[in-house]
């Protein structure tokens, strides 16, 4: 089968993760050329090389070829194997960079995945572990991927530049996914959050909570923000603080926003009060954009819809992010699937920004390796 599948060819370093994840799921080989070919320091970066190593760990029999300069990558996917693993992520990107892709792959392994990832848990670039724990896990449950073994546990926090964080991600395997009809976000009923601080005064967390509540209390009484101050070994190697907020609706939609302080020695110092206020405003903006899935997890929802049974799935999303739009193009080239996209104006939805109703019929993807036992 793999020999017959046509090799897909791309140029450039953008959307490397999307391409590798979809190639692994569809079993189609992939060639990416001209990776930063014109830059002074050409080829793959250390975080991308680390990501390729991670893909190699969770699969069995993958063939990966990279030329000497690192500007061309050939990838022939193997079988998703899973099992108990460990991986040291590059500190130049957050653990979220790796975890986002694992969330896409984990349900289709041969053995349930249980992996320890080490690196930066919270930074300003990638979705933090807190946000993925609060938003991506409930999303997986909607597609029938649930059970006691589905968890993300933060053992240690690590802030950039040195990291030192550690998390555990475990996910059960499923043979098929359920189709979803997820079109009514519902009204916001409560806001939860975490204000964390490592290697700085524990007061920082309280100051962030005060300022965030100052804004959010005008809208909603049910707000609870935990303070999480980690000491000693579990606080990683660099100082920092930040906040992650989630708004939950009566229908189980979870929207999130987060902010972290600048890494030590980079950029201007941020006051905890400012950070708390800005994070609260970001959450209000995310609520305004709305939809049933927040902007971090749009591509995960679309992928799970694509891989569902041959039945209609519908999801209402807020405005599509550029990352999601590119993801839709990739879904078309790897799985030959097109979504029906209907825009809903603010008047029809009674609130917030413009929404998009995404409809598709799943390809009936079945986890073959699970049945072989």
DRENDO-1510 file (C-alpha; in Angstrom, 1 decimal, always signed):
<recs>
REC; n; res; u; v; w
REC; 1; UNK; +0.0; +0.0; +0.0 .
REC; 2; UNK; +2.7; +2.5; +1.0 .
REC; 3; UNK; +4.6; +1.8; -2.2 .
REC; 4; UNK; +1.5; +2.8; -4.3 .
REC; 5; UNK; +0.8; +6.0; -2.4 .
REC; 6; UNK; +1.9; +9.0; -4.2 .
REC; 7; UNK; +4.7; +11.1; -2.7 .
REC; 8; UNK; +3.6; +14.6; -1.9 .
REC; 9; UNK; +6.1; +17.4; -2.4 .
REC; 10; UNK; +6.3; +20.8; -0.6 .
REC; 11; UNK; +8.8; +23.6; -0.3 .
REC; 12; UNK; +9.7; +25.8; +2.7 .
REC; 13; UNK; +9.7; +25.3; +6.4 .
REC; 14; UNK; +6.2; +26.5; +7.2 .
REC; 15; UNK; +3.6; +24.1; +8.5 .
REC; 16; UNK; +6.1; +21.3; +9.0 .
REC; 17; UNK; +4.2; +19.8; +11.9 .
REC; 18; UNK; +0.9; +19.7; +9.9 .
REC; 19; UNK; +2.5; +18.0; +7.0 .
REC; 20; UNK; +4.3; +15.3; +9.1 .
REC; 21; UNK; +1.2; +14.6; +11.2 .
REC; 22; UNK; -1.1; +14.2; +8.2 .
REC; 23; UNK; +1.5; +12.1; +6.3 .
REC; 24; UNK; +1.7; +9.8; +9.4 .
REC; 25; UNK; -2.1; +9.4; +9.6 .
REC; 26; UNK; -2.7; +9.0; +5.9 .
REC; 27; UNK; +0.4; +6.8; +5.3 .
REC; 28; UNK; +1.5; +9.0; +2.4 .
REC; 29; UNK; +5.2; +9.7; +1.9 .
REC; 30; UNK; +6.3; +13.3; +1.9 .
REC; 31; UNK; +9.2; +15.3; +0.6 .
REC; 32; UNK; +9.9; +18.9; +1.7 .
REC; 33; UNK; +12.5; +20.9; -0.2 .
REC; 34; UNK; +14.2; +24.3; +0.2 .
REC; 35; UNK; +13.9; +24.5; +4.0 .
REC; 36; UNK; +15.2; +28.0; +4.8 .
REC; 37; UNK; +17.5; +27.6; +1.7 .
REC; 38; UNK; +18.2; +31.3; +1.3 .
REC; 39; UNK; +19.0; +32.1; +5.0 .
REC; 40; UNK; +22.5; +32.4; +6.4 .
REC; 41; UNK; +21.8; +29.5; +8.7 .
REC; 42; UNK; +19.9; +27.1; +6.3 .
REC; 43; UNK; +18.0; +23.9; +7.1 .
REC; 44; UNK; +16.0; +22.5; +10.0 .
REC; 45; UNK; +16.1; +24.2; +13.4 .
REC; 46; UNK; +16.8; +22.3; +16.5 .
REC; 47; UNK; +13.2; +22.3; +17.6 .
REC; 48; UNK; +12.1; +20.9; +14.2 .
REC; 49; UNK; +14.8; +18.2; +14.4 .
REC; 50; UNK; +13.5; +17.4; +17.9 .
REC; 51; UNK; +10.0; +17.1; +16.6 .
REC; 52; UNK; +11.1; +14.7; +13.8 .
REC; 53; UNK; +12.8; +12.6; +16.5 .
REC; 54; UNK; +9.6; +12.5; +18.5 .
REC; 55; UNK; +7.6; +11.4; +15.4 .
REC; 56; UNK; +10.2; +8.7; +14.9 .
REC; 57; UNK; +9.8; +7.5; +18.5 .
REC; 58; UNK; +6.0; +7.1; +18.4 .
REC; 59; UNK; +6.0; +5.3; +15.0 .
REC; 60; UNK; +7.5; +2.0; +14.1 .
REC; 61; UNK; +9.3; +1.6; +10.7 .
REC; 62; UNK; +9.3; +5.3; +9.6 .
REC; 63; UNK; +12.0; +6.2; +7.1 .
REC; 64; UNK; +13.4; +9.7; +7.5 .
REC; 65; UNK; +16.1; +11.1; +5.3 .
REC; 66; UNK; +17.6; +14.6; +5.7 .
REC; 67; UNK; +20.4; +15.9; +3.4 .
REC; 68; UNK; +23.6; +17.3; +4.8 .
REC; 69; UNK; +22.6; +20.9; +4.9 .
REC; 70; UNK; +19.2; +20.0; +6.4 .
REC; 71; UNK; +17.3; +21.8; +3.6 .
REC; 72; UNK; +15.6; +18.6; +2.2 .
REC; 73; UNK; +13.5; +16.2; +4.2 .
REC; 74; UNK; +12.1; +12.9; +3.0 .
REC; 75; UNK; +9.6; +11.1; +5.3 .
REC; 76; UNK; +8.0; +7.8; +4.7 .
REC; 77; UNK; +5.6; +7.1; +7.6 .
REC; 78; UNK; +5.6; +3.9; +9.5 .
REC; 79; UNK; +2.9; +2.5; +11.8 .
REC; 80; UNK; +1.8; +4.5; +14.9 .
REC; 81; UNK; +3.0; +2.3; +17.8 .
REC; 82; UNK; +2.8; +4.3; +21.1 .
REC; 83; UNK; +3.7; +2.7; +24.4 .
REC; 84; UNK; +5.6; +4.3; +27.3 .
REC; 85; UNK; +8.1; +6.9; +26.1 .
REC; 86; UNK; +10.2; +9.9; +27.1 .
REC; 87; UNK; +11.3; +12.9; +25.1 .
REC; 88; UNK; +13.4; +16.0; +25.8 .
REC; 89; UNK; +11.9; +18.9; +23.8 .
REC; 90; UNK; +14.1; +21.7; +22.5 .
REC; 91; UNK; +13.9; +24.7; +24.9 .
REC; 92; UNK; +13.6; +27.1; +22.0 .
REC; 93; UNK; +9.9; +26.1; +21.7 .
REC; 94; UNK; +7.3; +25.2; +24.3 .
REC; 95; UNK; +6.2; +21.7; +25.1 .
REC; 96; UNK; +2.8; +22.7; +23.5 .
REC; 97; UNK; +4.5; +22.7; +20.1 .
REC; 98; UNK; +5.0; +18.9; +20.5 .
REC; 99; UNK; +1.9; +18.2; +22.5 .
REC; 100; UNK; -0.5; +19.7; +19.9 .
REC; 101; UNK; +0.7; +17.1; +17.3 .
REC; 102; UNK; +0.7; +14.2; +19.8 .
REC; 103; UNK; -3.0; +15.0; +20.6 .
REC; 104; UNK; -3.8; +14.4; +16.9 .
REC; 105; UNK; -1.9; +11.2; +16.7 .
REC; 106; UNK; -2.3; +9.6; +20.1 .
REC; 107; UNK; -5.9; +8.0; +19.7 .
REC; 108; UNK; -4.6; +6.0; +16.6 .
REC; 109; UNK; -1.7; +4.2; +18.2 .
REC; 110; UNK; -1.3; +0.5; +18.5 .
REC; 111; UNK; -0.7; +0.7; +22.2 .
REC; 112; UNK; -2.0; +3.5; +24.5 .
REC; 113; UNK; +0.5; +6.3; +24.6 .
REC; 114; UNK; +2.1; +7.4; +27.9 .
REC; 115; UNK; +4.8; +9.9; +27.3 .
REC; 116; UNK; +6.9; +12.2; +29.6 .
REC; 117; UNK; +7.9; +15.4; +27.8 .
REC; 118; UNK; +10.6; +17.7; +29.3 .
REC; 119; UNK; +11.2; +21.4; +28.3 .
REC; 120; UNK; +9.4; +24.7; +28.5 .
REC; 121; UNK; +5.8; +24.3; +29.8 .
REC; 122; UNK; +4.7; +27.9; +29.4 .
REC; 123; UNK; +6.0; +30.5; +26.9 .
REC; 124; UNK; +4.7; +33.4; +24.8 .
REC; 125; UNK; +4.8; +31.5; +21.5 .
REC; 126; UNK; +3.1; +28.1; +21.7 .
REC; 127; UNK; -0.1; +27.0; +23.5 .
REC; 128; UNK; +0.8; +26.2; +27.1 .
REC; 129; UNK; +0.3; +22.9; +28.7 .
REC; 130; UNK; -2.4; +24.4; +30.9 .
REC; 131; UNK; -4.5; +25.6; +28.0 .
REC; 132; UNK; -4.2; +22.3; +26.2 .
REC; 133; UNK; -5.2; +20.4; +29.3 .
REC; 134; UNK; -8.2; +22.7; +29.8 .
REC; 135; UNK; -9.4; +22.8; +26.2 .
REC; 136; UNK; -8.0; +19.9; +24.1 .
REC; 137; UNK; -8.9; +17.1; +26.5 .
REC; 138; UNK; -12.6; +18.0; +26.7 .
REC; 139; UNK; -12.6; +18.3; +22.9 .
REC; 140; UNK; -11.2; +14.7; +22.5 .
REC; 141; UNK; -13.9; +13.4; +24.9 .
REC; 142; UNK; -16.6; +14.8; +22.6 .
REC; 143; UNK; -15.3; +12.5; +19.8 .
REC; 144; UNK; -15.5; +9.5; +22.1 .
REC; 145; UNK; -11.8; +9.5; +23.2 .
REC; 146; UNK; -12.1; +9.3; +26.9 .
REC; 147; UNK; -11.4; +7.2; +29.9 .
REC; 148; UNK; -9.4; +7.4; +33.1 .
REC; 149; UNK; -6.2; +7.1; +31.2 .
REC; 150; UNK; -6.7; +10.4; +29.3 .
REC; 151; UNK; -4.7; +13.0; +31.2 .
REC; 152; UNK; -2.1; +15.7; +31.1 .
REC; 153; UNK; -0.3; +16.1; +34.3 .
REC; 154; UNK; +2.2; +18.9; +35.1 .
REC; 155; UNK; +5.0; +17.6; +37.3 .
REC; 156; UNK; +7.3; +20.6; +37.0 .
REC; 157; UNK; +6.9; +24.0; +35.4 .
REC; 158; UNK; +9.6; +25.4; +33.1 .
REC; 159; UNK; +9.9; +28.9; +31.8 .
REC; 160; UNK; +12.1; +30.0; +28.9 .
REC; 161; UNK; +15.0; +30.3; +28.2 .
REC; 162; UNK; +16.2; +27.3; +30.1 .
REC; 163; UNK; +13.0; +25.3; +30.6 .
REC; 164; UNK; +13.3; +22.4; +33.1 .
REC; 165; UNK; +9.6; +21.6; +33.1 .
REC; 166; UNK; +8.2; +18.1; +32.9 .
REC; 167; UNK; +4.7; +16.8; +32.0 .
REC; 168; UNK; +3.0; +13.5; +31.6 .
REC; 169; UNK; +0.6; +12.9; +28.7 .
REC; 170; UNK; -1.5; +9.7; +28.5 .
REC; 171; UNK; -4.2; +8.8; +26.0 .
REC; 172; UNK; -6.2; +5.7; +25.3 .
REC; 173; UNK; -6.6; +4.3; +21.8 .
REC; 174; UNK; -9.8; +4.2; +19.8 .
REC; 175; UNK; -10.8; +2.1; +16.8 .
REC; 176; UNK; -13.2; +4.7; +15.4 .
REC; 177; UNK; -14.3; +8.2; +16.3 .
REC; 178; UNK; -17.8; +9.4; +16.8 .
REC; 179; UNK; -19.3; +12.0; +14.5 .
REC; 180; UNK; -20.2; +15.3; +16.3 .
REC; 181; UNK; -22.9; +17.9; +16.0 .
REC; 182; UNK; -21.5; +20.8; +17.9 .
REC; 183; UNK; -23.2; +23.9; +16.7 .
REC; 184; UNK; -24.6; +25.7; +19.8 .
REC; 185; UNK; -21.9; +27.2; +22.1 .
REC; 186; UNK; -24.3; +28.2; +24.8 .
REC; 187; UNK; -24.0; +31.0; +27.3 .
REC; 188; UNK; -20.9; +31.5; +29.5 .
REC; 189; UNK; -21.5; +30.2; +33.0 .
REC; 190; UNK; -18.2; +30.4; +34.8 .
REC; 191; UNK; -14.5; +31.4; +34.4 .
REC; 192; UNK; -11.7; +29.4; +35.8 .
REC; 193; UNK; -8.0; +29.9; +35.6 .
REC; 194; UNK; -4.5; +29.4; +36.9 .
REC; 195; UNK; -2.0; +32.1; +37.8 .
REC; 196; UNK; +1.4; +30.5; +38.2 .
REC; 197; UNK; +4.8; +31.9; +39.3 .
REC; 198; UNK; +8.2; +30.1; +39.4 .
REC; 199; UNK; +11.4; +31.4; +41.0 .
REC; 200; UNK; +9.8; +34.8; +41.7 .
REC; 201; UNK; +7.8; +36.1; +44.7 .
REC; 202; UNK; +4.5; +34.1; +45.3 .
REC; 203; UNK; +2.8; +37.5; +45.6 .
REC; 204; UNK; +3.1; +37.9; +41.8 .
REC; 205; UNK; +0.4; +35.3; +41.3 .
REC; 206; UNK; -2.0; +37.1; +43.7 .
REC; 207; UNK; -1.4; +40.4; +42.0 .
REC; 208; UNK; -2.3; +38.9; +38.6 .
REC; 209; UNK; -5.5; +37.4; +40.0 .
REC; 210; UNK; -6.6; +40.7; +41.6 .
REC; 211; UNK; -6.2; +42.7; +38.3 .
REC; 212; UNK; -7.8; +40.0; +36.1 .
REC; 213; UNK; -10.8; +39.8; +38.5 .
REC; 214; UNK; -11.1; +43.6; +38.4 .
REC; 215; UNK; -12.1; +43.3; +34.7 .
REC; 216; UNK; -14.0; +40.0; +34.7 .
REC; 217; UNK; -16.1; +40.6; +37.8 .
REC; 218; UNK; -18.1; +43.2; +35.8 .
REC; 219; UNK; -19.4; +40.4; +33.6 .
REC; 220; UNK; -19.8; +37.3; +35.8 .
REC; 221; UNK; -19.9; +36.4; +39.5 .
REC; 222; UNK; -18.6; +32.8; +39.2 .
REC; 223; UNK; -14.8; +33.3; +38.8 .
REC; 224; UNK; -12.2; +31.2; +40.5 .
REC; 225; UNK; -8.5; +31.6; +39.6 .
REC; 226; UNK; -6.1; +29.2; +41.3 .
REC; 227; UNK; -2.6; +30.4; +42.3 .
REC; 228; UNK; +0.1; +27.9; +41.6 .
REC; 229; UNK; +3.5; +28.7; +43.1 .
REC; 230; UNK; +6.0; +25.9; +42.5 .
REC; 231; UNK; +9.2; +25.7; +44.7 .
REC; 232; UNK; +12.5; +24.0; +44.5 .
REC; 233; UNK; +13.1; +21.3; +41.9 .
REC; 234; UNK; +9.6; +21.6; +40.4 .
REC; 235; UNK; +10.0; +25.3; +39.5 .
REC; 236; UNK; +12.3; +24.6; +36.5 .
REC; 237; UNK; +15.5; +26.6; +35.7 .
REC; 238; UNK; +14.3; +30.1; +34.8 .
REC; 239; UNK; +12.1; +32.7; +36.6 .
REC; 240; UNK; +8.8; +33.8; +35.2 .
REC; 241; UNK; +5.1; +34.0; +35.8 .
REC; 242; UNK; +1.9; +34.0; +33.7 .
REC; 243; UNK; -1.8; +33.2; +33.6 .
REC; 244; UNK; -4.2; +30.9; +31.8 .
REC; 245; UNK; -7.9; +31.6; +31.8 .
REC; 246; UNK; -10.8; +29.5; +30.5 .
REC; 247; UNK; -14.5; +30.4; +30.1 .
REC; 248; UNK; -16.9; +27.5; +30.2 .
REC; 249; UNK; -20.5; +27.6; +28.8 .
REC; 250; UNK; -23.6; +25.7; +29.8 .
REC; 251; UNK; -23.1; +23.4; +26.7 .
REC; 252; UNK; -19.6; +22.5; +27.6 .
REC; 253; UNK; -17.7; +24.7; +25.2 .
REC; 254; UNK; -14.4; +25.9; +26.7 .
REC; 255; UNK; -12.7; +29.0; +25.4 .
REC; 256; UNK; -9.2; +30.0; +26.6 .
REC; 257; UNK; -6.7; +32.8; +26.7 .
REC; 258; UNK; -3.2; +32.9; +28.2 .
REC; 259; UNK; -0.2; +35.2; +28.7 .
REC; 260; UNK; +3.3; +34.6; +30.1 .
REC; 261; UNK; +6.0; +37.1; +31.2 .
REC; 262; UNK; +9.0; +37.8; +28.9 .
REC; 263; UNK; +11.9; +35.4; +29.3 .
REC; 264; UNK; +14.7; +36.6; +31.6 .
REC; 265; UNK; +16.9; +39.1; +29.9 .
REC; 266; UNK; +14.7; +39.5; +26.8 .
REC; 267; UNK; +12.3; +42.3; +26.1 .
REC; 268; UNK; +10.8; +44.7; +28.6 .
REC; 269; UNK; +9.8; +43.6; +32.1 .
REC; 270; UNK; +6.0; +43.1; +32.5 .
REC; 271; UNK; +4.1; +44.0; +35.6 .
REC; 272; UNK; +1.9; +41.2; +37.0 .
REC; 273; UNK; -1.1; +43.7; +37.1 .
REC; 274; UNK; -0.7; +44.5; +33.4 .
REC; 275; UNK; -0.4; +40.8; +32.5 .
REC; 276; UNK; -3.5; +39.9; +34.5 .
REC; 277; UNK; -5.5; +42.7; +32.8 .
REC; 278; UNK; -4.3; +41.9; +29.3 .
REC; 279; UNK; -5.0; +38.2; +29.8 .
REC; 280; UNK; -8.6; +39.0; +30.9 .
REC; 281; UNK; -9.0; +41.2; +27.8 .
REC; 282; UNK; -7.7; +38.4; +25.6 .
REC; 283; UNK; -10.3; +36.0; +27.1 .
REC; 284; UNK; -13.1; +38.5; +26.4 .
REC; 285; UNK; -11.9; +38.8; +22.8 .
REC; 286; UNK; -11.9; +35.0; +22.5 .
REC; 287; UNK; -15.5; +35.0; +23.9 .
REC; 288; UNK; -16.4; +37.6; +21.3 .
REC; 289; UNK; -15.0; +35.5; +18.5 .
REC; 290; UNK; -16.9; +32.6; +20.0 .
REC; 291; UNK; -17.7; +29.3; +18.3 .
REC; 292; UNK; -17.7; +25.9; +19.9 .
REC; 293; UNK; -14.0; +25.4; +19.8 .
REC; 294; UNK; -11.4; +28.1; +20.7 .
REC; 295; UNK; -8.9; +29.3; +18.1 .
REC; 296; UNK; -6.1; +27.1; +19.6 .
REC; 297; UNK; -7.9; +23.9; +18.8 .
REC; 298; UNK; -9.6; +24.6; +15.5 .
REC; 299; UNK; -7.3; +22.3; +13.5 .
REC; 300; UNK; -7.6; +19.5; +16.0 .
REC; 301; UNK; -11.4; +19.6; +15.8 .
REC; 302; UNK; -11.3; +19.6; +12.0 .
REC; 303; UNK; -8.9; +16.7; +11.9 .
REC; 304; UNK; -11.0; +14.6; +14.2 .
REC; 305; UNK; -14.1; +15.4; +12.1 .
REC; 306; UNK; -12.2; +14.3; +9.0 .
REC; 307; UNK; -11.2; +11.0; +10.6 .
REC; 308; UNK; -14.7; +10.2; +11.9 .
REC; 309; UNK; -17.1; +7.6; +10.6 .
REC; 310; UNK; -18.8; +8.1; +7.3 .
REC; 311; UNK; -21.4; +10.4; +8.8 .
REC; 312; UNK; -22.0; +14.1; +8.9 .
REC; 313; UNK; -20.1; +16.2; +11.5 .
REC; 314; UNK; -20.8; +19.8; +12.2 .
REC; 315; UNK; -18.8; +22.3; +14.3 .
REC; 316; UNK; -19.4; +26.1; +14.7 .
REC; 317; UNK; -16.1; +28.0; +14.8 .
REC; 318; UNK; -15.1; +31.6; +15.3 .
REC; 319; UNK; -13.1; +33.3; +12.6 .
REC; 320; UNK; -10.6; +30.8; +11.1 .
REC; 321; UNK; -7.0; +31.5; +12.0 .
REC; 322; UNK; -4.4; +31.5; +9.1 .
REC; 323; UNK; -3.0; +28.2; +10.6 .
REC; 324; UNK; -6.4; +26.6; +10.3 .
REC; 325; UNK; -6.9; +27.8; +6.7 .
REC; 326; UNK; -3.6; +26.2; +5.7 .
REC; 327; UNK; -4.6; +23.1; +7.6 .
REC; 328; UNK; -7.8; +22.8; +5.5 .
REC; 329; UNK; -5.7; +22.9; +2.3 .
REC; 330; UNK; -3.5; +20.1; +3.7 .
REC; 331; UNK; -6.5; +18.0; +4.6 .
REC; 332; UNK; -7.6; +18.2; +1.0 .
REC; 333; UNK; -4.2; +17.1; -0.4 .
REC; 334; UNK; -3.7; +14.2; +2.1 .
REC; 335; UNK; -7.2; +12.9; +2.5 .
REC; 336; UNK; -9.1; +14.4; -0.5 .
REC; 337; UNK; -11.7; +15.9; +1.8 .
REC; 338; UNK; -13.5; +19.2; +1.4 .
REC; 339; UNK; -15.5; +21.0; +4.1 .
REC; 340; UNK; -18.7; +22.9; +3.5 .
REC; 341; UNK; -18.1; +26.3; +5.0 .
REC; 342; UNK; -21.1; +28.6; +5.8 .
REC; 343; UNK; -20.6; +32.0; +7.4 .
REC; 344; UNK; -23.0; +33.1; +10.1 .
REC; 345; UNK; -23.2; +36.8; +10.7 .
REC; 346; UNK; -23.4; +38.3; +14.2 .
REC; 347; UNK; -27.1; +39.0; +13.8 .
REC; 348; UNK; -28.0; +35.3; +13.2 .
REC; 349; UNK; -25.9; +34.2; +16.2 .
REC; 350; UNK; -27.1; +37.1; +18.4 .
REC; 351; UNK; -23.7; +37.8; +19.7 .
REC; 352; UNK; -20.0; +38.3; +19.0 .
REC; 353; UNK; -18.1; +38.2; +15.7 .
REC; 354; UNK; -18.7; +36.3; +12.6 .
REC; 355; UNK; -18.9; +32.6; +12.9 .
REC; 356; UNK; -18.2; +29.8; +10.5 .
REC; 357; UNK; -20.2; +26.5; +10.4 .
REC; 358; UNK; -17.9; +23.7; +9.2 .
REC; 359; UNK; -19.6; +20.6; +7.8 .
REC; 360; UNK; -18.0; +17.4; +6.5 .
REC; 361; UNK; -18.5; +13.7; +6.1 .
REC; 362; UNK; -15.8; +11.7; +7.8 .
REC; 363; UNK; -13.6; +9.4; +5.7 .
REC; 364; UNK; -14.3; +6.4; +8.0 .
REC; 365; UNK; -10.7; +6.2; +9.3 .
REC; 366; UNK; -10.2; +3.0; +11.3 .
REC; 367; UNK; -7.3; +2.3; +13.6 .
REC; 368; UNK; -6.1; -0.8; +11.9 .
REC; 369; UNK; -3.2; -1.6; +14.2 .
REC; 370; UNK; -5.5; -1.8; +17.2 .
REC; 371; UNK; -7.4; -4.8; +15.7 .
REC; 372; UNK; -4.3; -6.9; +14.9 .
REC; 373; UNK; -3.4; -7.7; +18.6 .
</recs>
